[in-house]
Amino acid sequence: MIVHAVDDVSLHVEEKEIVGLVGESGCGKSTFGKTLVGLHDKTAGEVIFRGERLPRAYKPSDFRRYATSIQMIFQDPYSSLNPRMTVGEIVGEGLRLHSALTSSQIDEAVAQWLRDVGLEPDHMSRYPHEFSGGQRQRIGVARALIMKPEFVVCDEPISALDVSVQAQVITLLDDLKTSLGLTLLFIAHDLSMVRYVSDRMAVMYLGSLVEIGVTDDVFFNPKHPYTELLISSNPEPDPDSERTRPSIAIKGEIPSAVNVKPGCRFAGRCPKVMEVCGVRTPQLRNVQDETSQRLVACHLYE
Ligand code: SF4
């Protein structure tokens, strides 16, 4: 049995750019993010970071080597923090392992980062269970960013939070993006959040990328039938426009990633399906000009 969780995905992220990766739950977004940071071994393909090819399977020394440059903010702020460690130990752990700073310098850095993410320095002596979901996610953000990474994978950092807290964490990331010049891969299934934070967005369906482009272009003029449906099913914040806008639901379930058949993976759910779609797998190609690339994998544009 072969599970193609992520297959033939090629994506580049420029320095100081935020790329949003969207798609339905189970489409392979998190697997892709974890593969980039070495939490999943690659069975094929490569990850190139600043011109250097990263190992196919990370050894403990590789994690040590790349910990200062590549970090991840995890989806679940409840399971991603060690309940036996204090907040000070959690946030300062990376510096303790990977820097030559003294304990008091580390404590100073932790206190400053707690302030930066909207917590108090005296929270250092407390344990994760004493905090709300939103505060825990802030601790996760501080833990990742205290290392001053060059690249951060944010794996659905707000999906486990209440809506009001989601906005706070997004505002925090947006502020830090501007002040620190962060380079991020922002994985989410909430399109509104991706639209708010990302410069470009990539749409994934069943482990493959189907569309990549400048975020607003993709939002206002989606090309791939799956992107169209995904955006049309995303609620508008303005109740008046929400009432009047046409909304088309995506029918059916995302198919199994086991033994994926040839042809377009979206063929079984696509309202524009053609004969060729069940036979040939569409490849990503630019459907605009060189200045504003829009990559789309669909036979409609061949
Ligand atoms: Fe639909 Fe065919 Fe395009 Fe796939 S290739 S999205 S089935 S039109």
Boltz pocket constraint, residues with backbone or C-beta under 6 A from the ligand:
constraints:
  - pocket:
      binder: B
      contacts: [[A, 224], [A, 225], [A, 226], [A, 264], [A, 265], [A, 266], [A, 267], [A, 268], [A, 270], [A, 271], [A, 272], [A, 273], [A, 274], [A, 277], [A, 282], [A, 297], [A, 298], [A, 299], [A, 300]]
      max_distance: 6.0
